[in-house]
Amino acid sequence: LPPLHKNTTGYDLRHLFIGSEGTLGIITGASLKLFAQPQTTETSWVGVATISQAVALLTLMQAEFAERLCSFELVSRFALDLSADFSKIAGPVDAPWHVLLELTDSTDNTMLKDQLTECLLDAGFENAVLAESDQQREQLWALRENISDAQRHLGSSIKHDIAMPICQVETFIATCSPMLQAAYPQAKIVVFGHLGDGSLHYNVFVPEVLDQRIYQFEADMNALVYEQVFAVGGTVAAEHGIG
């Protein structure tokens, strides 16, 4: 299998053992990994011009904050607009692409916000908002988390739960999106996901067909999308599995 952080294709031995109810073997021991509850949380929404800038920001955050970086979400402009309208929350910044990132610290680190601010500004990521309260943090996360509900509210779509090497995300979108829109000129593509592990939700709407009739296009759309996923060394099942 390709070296992907998330890949649910193929057999999952853990779940085979669980689902076989002891007929394949018995688990006699397990290890539990625990983490300290975070005492400090800092959240920022950053607008970027390109996915390559988002990847550069990810690299910077990993270098500067290491394990304190706990979330790094990529959101397209269309996905944000869809969620903002559904959530009745204004988009934090205007940009073609957006990153929602969060740092946590298991200690009471009063300097973390200043460190994050300085890091963003020094690297030229000035189109950013830092949450100044728990309420603002919740609003930023609502914009990310409500994307799926906003899609369902709009209507039916063809969904793809995919993953690929992080360095290939921009190549995939730059290649696949024009091909989809050439085949389906009215198509609108909702892109969001966990850029930190190369996992994307890549969902396609056809505004004239927002009901079950859209599934007449599913096989052809899937073939097009999955061909491009495989071309960059990705997987067609990142989180949700097959079947």
C-alpha positions as CSV (number, residue, x, y, z in Angstrom):
1,L,0.0,0.0,0.0
2,P,1.2,3.6,-0.6
3,P,2.6,5.4,2.5
4,L,-0.6,7.3,3.4
5,H,-1.5,8.5,6.9
6,K,-5.2,7.5,6.2
7,N,-6.1,4.6,4.0
8,T,-9.1,2.4,4.7
9,T,-8.9,0.2,1.6
10,G,-8.2,-3.5,1.9
11,Y,-8.5,-5.6,5.0
12,D,-8.5,-4.1,8.5
13,L,-7.1,-6.8,10.7
14,R,-8.2,-5.1,13.9
15,H,-11.8,-5.0,12.8
16,L,-11.7,-8.5,11.3
17,F,-10.8,-9.8,14.7
18,I,-13.5,-7.7,16.3
19,G,-16.2,-8.7,13.8
20,S,-15.3,-12.4,13.8
21,E,-16.4,-12.7,17.5
22,G,-13.4,-14.8,18.4
23,T,-13.4,-17.3,15.5
24,L,-10.2,-15.9,14.0
25,G,-8.4,-15.4,17.3
26,I,-8.6,-13.8,20.7
27,I,-7.0,-10.4,21.7
28,T,-5.3,-11.0,25.0
29,G,-3.8,-7.6,25.5
30,A,-4.0,-4.0,24.2
31,S,-2.1,-0.8,24.7
32,L,-3.9,2.5,25.4
33,K,-2.2,5.8,24.6
34,L,-3.2,8.7,26.8
35,F,-2.7,12.4,26.3
36,A,-2.9,15.2,28.9
37,Q,-5.9,17.5,28.7
38,P,-4.9,20.8,27.0
39,Q,-4.7,23.7,29.3
40,T,-4.1,26.3,26.5
41,T,-5.8,26.4,23.1
42,E,-5.2,28.9,20.3
43,T,-7.2,28.9,17.1
44,S,-6.6,30.9,13.9
45,W,-8.3,31.2,10.5
46,V,-5.9,32.0,7.7
47,G,-6.6,33.0,4.1
48,V,-4.2,31.9,1.4
49,A,-4.0,32.4,-2.3
50,T,-3.0,28.8,-3.3
51,I,-2.9,25.3,-1.8
52,S,0.9,25.4,-2.1
53,Q,0.8,28.4,0.4
54,A,-1.4,26.3,2.7
55,V,1.1,23.5,2.5
56,A,3.9,26.0,3.2
57,L,1.9,27.1,6.3
58,L,1.5,23.5,7.4
59,T,5.3,23.0,7.1
60,L,5.9,26.2,9.1
61,M,3.5,25.3,11.9
62,Q,4.9,21.8,12.2
63,A,8.5,23.2,12.4
64,E,7.6,25.9,14.9
65,F,5.1,24.1,17.1
66,A,5.6,20.4,16.5
67,E,3.1,18.3,18.5
68,R,1.2,21.4,19.6
69,L,-0.3,21.6,16.2
70,C,-3.5,19.5,16.6
71,S,-5.7,20.7,13.7
72,F,-5.0,21.9,10.2
73,E,-8.1,22.1,8.0
74,L,-8.3,23.2,4.4
75,V,-11.4,24.9,3.1
76,S,-12.2,26.2,-0.4
77,R,-13.8,29.5,-0.9
78,F,-17.0,27.9,-2.2
79,A,-17.2,25.6,0.8
80,L,-16.8,28.5,3.2
81,D,-19.4,30.6,1.4
82,L,-21.8,27.6,1.6
83,S,-21.2,27.1,5.3
84,A,-21.3,30.8,6.1
85,D,-24.7,31.2,4.5
86,F,-26.0,28.2,6.3
87,S,-24.5,29.1,9.6
88,K,-25.4,32.8,9.5
89,I,-21.7,33.5,10.4
90,A,-19.6,35.9,8.3
91,G,-16.5,34.5,6.7
92,P,-13.5,35.6,8.8
93,V,-11.3,36.6,5.8
94,D,-11.6,36.7,2.0
95,A,-9.3,34.4,0.1
96,P,-9.4,31.6,-2.6
97,W,-8.4,29.0,0.0
98,H,-8.7,28.9,3.8
99,V,-6.9,27.2,6.7
100,L,-8.3,26.6,10.1
101,L,-5.5,25.7,12.5
102,E,-5.4,25.0,16.2
103,L,-2.6,24.8,18.7
104,T,-2.9,23.2,22.1
105,D,-0.5,23.0,25.0
106,S,-0.8,20.7,28.1
107,T,0.5,23.6,30.2
108,D,-0.9,27.0,30.9
109,N,1.1,28.7,28.2
110,T,0.2,32.4,28.1
111,M,2.8,33.1,25.4
112,L,1.3,30.7,22.8
113,K,-1.0,33.3,21.2
114,D,1.8,35.8,20.9
115,Q,4.1,33.1,19.4
116,L,1.5,32.1,16.9
117,T,0.8,35.7,15.9
118,E,4.5,36.5,15.5
119,C,5.1,33.3,13.5
120,L,2.2,34.1,11.1
121,L,3.2,37.7,10.6
122,D,6.9,37.0,10.1
123,A,6.1,34.5,7.4
124,G,3.8,36.9,5.6
125,F,0.5,35.2,6.5
126,E,-1.2,38.5,7.4
127,N,-4.7,37.6,6.1
128,A,-5.6,35.9,9.4
129,V,-7.9,36.0,12.4
130,L,-7.0,34.7,15.8
131,A,-9.9,33.7,18.1
132,E,-10.1,36.2,21.0
133,S,-12.6,34.2,23.0
134,D,-14.2,30.8,23.3
135,Q,-17.2,32.1,21.5
136,Q,-15.2,33.2,18.5
137,R,-13.3,29.9,18.5
138,E,-16.6,28.1,18.4
139,Q,-17.8,30.2,15.5
140,L,-14.6,29.5,13.5
141,W,-15.1,25.7,14.1
142,A,-18.8,26.0,13.2
143,L,-17.8,27.3,9.8
144,R,-15.7,24.2,9.3
145,E,-18.0,21.7,10.9
146,N,-21.2,23.0,9.2
147,I,-20.0,22.4,5.7
148,S,-21.5,18.9,5.5
149,D,-24.9,20.2,6.9
150,A,-24.8,23.1,4.4
151,Q,-24.3,20.6,1.6
152,R,-27.2,18.4,2.7
153,H,-29.4,21.5,3.0
154,L,-28.5,22.6,-0.5
155,G,-29.3,19.2,-2.0
156,S,-27.8,15.9,-3.2
157,S,-24.2,15.7,-4.4
158,I,-21.6,13.1,-5.5
159,K,-19.2,12.7,-2.6
160,H,-15.6,11.5,-2.6
161,D,-13.6,10.6,0.6
162,I,-10.1,10.6,-0.7
163,A,-6.5,11.0,0.4
164,M,-3.1,11.5,-1.2
165,P,0.4,12.6,-0.3
166,I,0.2,16.2,1.0
167,C,2.6,17.4,-1.7
168,Q,0.1,16.1,-4.4
169,V,-3.1,17.8,-3.2
170,E,-2.6,20.9,-5.3
171,T,-1.7,18.9,-8.4
172,F,-4.8,16.7,-8.0
173,I,-7.2,19.7,-7.6
174,A,-5.5,21.7,-10.4
175,T,-5.9,18.6,-12.7
176,C,-9.2,17.1,-11.6
177,S,-11.4,20.2,-11.1
178,P,-11.0,21.5,-14.7
179,M,-11.7,18.0,-16.1
180,L,-14.9,17.7,-14.1
181,Q,-16.1,21.2,-15.1
182,A,-15.3,20.5,-18.7
183,A,-17.4,17.3,-18.6
184,Y,-20.1,19.0,-16.4
185,P,-20.0,22.8,-17.1
186,Q,-22.5,23.6,-14.3
187,A,-20.7,21.6,-11.7
188,K,-19.7,23.2,-8.4
189,I,-17.1,21.5,-6.3
190,V,-16.9,21.6,-2.5
191,V,-13.4,20.9,-1.2
192,F,-12.5,20.6,2.4
193,G,-10.6,18.3,4.6
194,H,-7.6,17.5,6.9
195,L,-4.7,18.8,4.9
196,G,-2.4,17.7,7.8
197,D,-2.8,14.1,6.6
198,G,-3.7,14.6,3.0
199,S,-7.4,13.7,3.5
200,L,-10.0,15.5,1.4
201,H,-13.8,15.6,1.0
202,Y,-14.2,16.3,-2.7
203,N,-18.0,16.7,-3.4
204,V,-19.6,17.7,-6.7
205,F,-22.9,19.6,-7.1
206,V,-24.8,20.1,-10.3
207,P,-27.0,23.1,-9.4
208,E,-29.7,22.2,-12.0
209,V,-30.0,18.7,-10.4
210,L,-30.1,18.9,-6.6
211,D,-32.1,15.8,-6.0
212,Q,-31.6,12.1,-6.5
213,R,-31.3,12.4,-10.2
214,I,-27.7,13.5,-9.8
215,Y,-26.8,9.9,-9.1
216,Q,-27.2,9.1,-12.8
217,F,-23.8,10.9,-13.1
218,E,-22.1,9.1,-10.2
219,A,-20.3,6.3,-12.1
220,D,-18.8,8.6,-14.7
221,M,-17.9,11.2,-12.1
222,N,-16.3,8.6,-9.8
223,A,-14.3,7.2,-12.7
224,L,-12.9,10.6,-13.6
225,V,-12.1,11.6,-10.0
226,Y,-10.6,8.3,-9.0
227,E,-8.4,8.2,-12.1
228,Q,-6.8,11.4,-11.0
229,V,-6.6,10.3,-7.3
230,F,-4.6,7.2,-8.4
231,A,-2.4,9.3,-10.7
232,V,-1.0,11.1,-7.7
233,G,-0.6,8.0,-5.5
234,G,-3.8,8.4,-3.5
235,T,-6.6,6.3,-2.2
236,V,-10.3,6.4,-2.9
237,A,-11.2,5.6,0.8
238,A,-9.5,7.8,3.4
239,E,-11.8,7.8,6.4
240,H,-15.1,6.1,5.7
241,G,-14.1,2.8,4.2
242,I,-15.6,0.9,1.4
243,G,-19.0,-0.8,1.4
